[in-house]
């Protein structure tokens, strides 16, 4: 029986038919024995089989009508319509939520109910003689179930989400999973059937409609071009149909670095100047190649290409700055050689093998090093001179010593 939005389910059992409930067995077969007390106009009641049964009633949640909501009707086949049977209720919510009309068995809900607050109520019903109060039927338990409506939107309990995935990952790579819950009844209709979709974040990412798993949707996503993405995911009930309620969450996704970039020199020629007096092993200059990767992926290894200058200069990497430090291996002499020109390479010591096919993964530059002339002391032509003179030859020349200025320009020598 369907009245308004309420579903009433009950079975009528006739006295002249044998009945056994599949859920309950009330009363016992009655053969003879004491006669029931009766009033004038009321036939003696000899029960052979149970006379009433129901499974459960339904009441619509969030009912907003001006009158109490009709739930259903209790009826015993002992009730012949002579107003000799009284129906009573006991249990959860009786009086405050549910009421029964004693003579008709009509049950009403006095106020609006929320299924998410309490999904069902357990009550007990009994039919009694209206005059004596004696039970005509054994007391029986039944349920009034609050029937769900779609009054709750899906909610993400853990958002906003934070996730990361390596750059350059192939399409379909797993990123993370989002989960929404719906407080509506998952066993009734599709009020709690959730479908996920991407509101913001395409074409970079996709979400599986039923699972909430987020995956890479675009190939060759490069961290060096764009590192962070903010994706908005929607969860919609009613299977995603029009009219369904929806909730959203944000997923902040970061592309982590992979070693996909080689070092590159900012210029092709570096000019350095060094005094000819520089000590062996000292730094005579710095050069630098830049790697767009981060952390260990940005490490650079430098090398002097064999040839002119490789026997005089060396280079090593400063681990903190990733600069190439040029070192002096042999003494310099401005007067012997004023300019050195040599080639230096910069390479990635940890290049990811997946990207070795993409072209050259090292770079080279030319270093031109000028030797600066320094003021040097005059040099005697001999380290030792031997001279003789006569006694008493004061003021006379006894010999000559020679010295010269090794610098270019031969500045005058003062004695």
Rosetta blueprint (number, residue, H / E / L):
1 X L
2 X E
3 X E
4 X L
5 X L
6 X E
7 X E
8 X E
9 X E
10 X E
11 X E
12 X E
13 X L
14 X L
15 X L
16 X L
17 X L
18 X L
19 X L
20 X L
21 X L
22 X L
23 X L
24 X L
25 X L
26 X L
27 X L
28 X L
29 X L
30 X L
31 X L
32 X L
33 X L
34 X L
35 X L
36 X L
37 X L
38 X L
39 X L
40 X L
41 X L
42 X L
43 X L
44 X L
45 X L
46 X L
47 X L
48 X L
49 X L
50 X L
51 X L
52 X E
53 X E
54 X E
55 X E
56 X E
57 X E
58 X E
59 X E
60 X E
61 X L
62 X L
63 X L
64 X L
65 X L
66 X L
67 X L
68 X L
69 X E
70 X E
71 X E
72 X E
73 X E
74 X L
75 X L
76 X L
77 X L
78 X L
79 X L
80 X L
81 X L
82 X L
83 X L
84 X L
85 X E
86 X E
87 X E
88 X E
89 X E
90 X E
91 X E
92 X L
93 X L
94 X E
95 X L
96 X L
97 X L
98 X E
99 X E
100 X E
101 X L
102 X L
103 X L
104 X L
105 X L
106 X E
107 X E
108 X E
109 X E
110 X L
111 X L
112 X L
113 X L
114 X L
115 X L
116 X L
117 X L
118 X L
119 X L
120 X E
121 X E
122 X E
123 X E
124 X E
125 X E
126 X E
127 X E
128 X E
129 X E
130 X L
131 X L
132 X L
133 X L
134 X L
135 X E
136 X L
137 X L
138 X L
139 X L
140 X E
141 X E
142 X E
143 X E
144 X E
145 X E
146 X E
147 X E
148 X L
149 X L
150 X L
151 X L
152 X L
153 X L
154 X L
155 X E
156 X E
157 X L
158 X L
159 X L
160 X L
161 X E
162 X E
163 X E
164 X E
165 X E
166 X E
167 X L
168 X L
169 X L
170 X L
171 X L
172 X L
173 X L
174 X E
175 X E
176 X E
177 X E
178 X L
179 X L
180 X E
181 X E
182 X L
183 X L
184 X L
185 X L
186 X L
187 X L
188 X L
189 X L
190 X L
191 X L
192 X L
193 X L
194 X L
195 X E
196 X E
197 X E
198 X E
199 X E
200 X E
201 X L
202 X L
203 X L
204 X L
205 X E
206 X E
207 X E
208 X L
209 X L
210 X L
211 X L
212 X L
213 X E
214 X E
215 X E
216 X E
217 X L
218 X L
219 X L
220 X L
221 X L
222 X L
223 X L
224 X L
225 X L
226 X L
227 X L
228 X E
229 X E
230 X E
231 X E
232 X E
233 X E
234 X E
235 X E
236 X E
237 X L
238 X H
239 X H
240 X H
241 X L
242 X L
243 X L
244 X L
245 X L
246 X E
247 X E
248 X E
249 X E
250 X E
251 X E
252 X E
253 X E
254 X E
255 X E
256 X E
257 X L
258 X L
259 X L
260 X L
261 X L
262 X L
263 X L
264 X E
265 X E
266 X L
267 X L
268 X L
269 X E
270 X E
271 X E
272 X E
273 X E
274 X E
275 X E
276 X L
277 X L
278 X L
279 X L
280 X L
281 X L
282 X L
283 X E
284 X E
285 X E
286 X E
287 X E
288 X E
289 X E
290 X E
291 X L
292 X L
293 X L
294 X L
295 X H
296 X H
297 X H
298 X H
299 X L
300 X L
301 X E
302 X E
303 X E
304 X E
305 X L
306 X L
307 X L
308 X L
309 X L
310 X L
311 X L
312 X L
313 X E
314 X E
315 X E
316 X E
317 X E
318 X L
319 X L
320 X L
321 X L
322 X L
323 X E
324 X E
325 X E
326 X E
327 X E
328 X E
329 X L
330 X L
331 X L
332 X L
333 X L
334 X L
335 X L
336 X L
337 X L
338 X L
339 X E
340 X E
341 X E
342 X E
343 X E
344 X E
345 X E
346 X E
347 X E
348 X L
349 X L
350 X L
351 X L
352 X L
353 X H
354 X H
355 X H
356 X H
357 X H
358 X H
359 X L
360 X L
361 X L
362 X E
363 X E
364 X E
365 X E
366 X E
367 X E
368 X E
369 X E
370 X E
371 X E
372 X E
373 X L
374 X L
375 X L
376 X L
377 X L
378 X L
379 X E
380 X E
381 X L
382 X L
383 X L
384 X L
385 X L
386 X L
387 X L
388 X L
389 X L
390 X L
391 X L
392 X L
393 X L
394 X L
395 X L
396 X L
397 X L
398 X L
399 X L
400 X L
401 X L
402 X L
403 X E
404 X E
405 X L
406 X L
407 X L
408 X L
409 X L
410 X L
411 X L
412 X L
413 X L
414 X L
415 X L
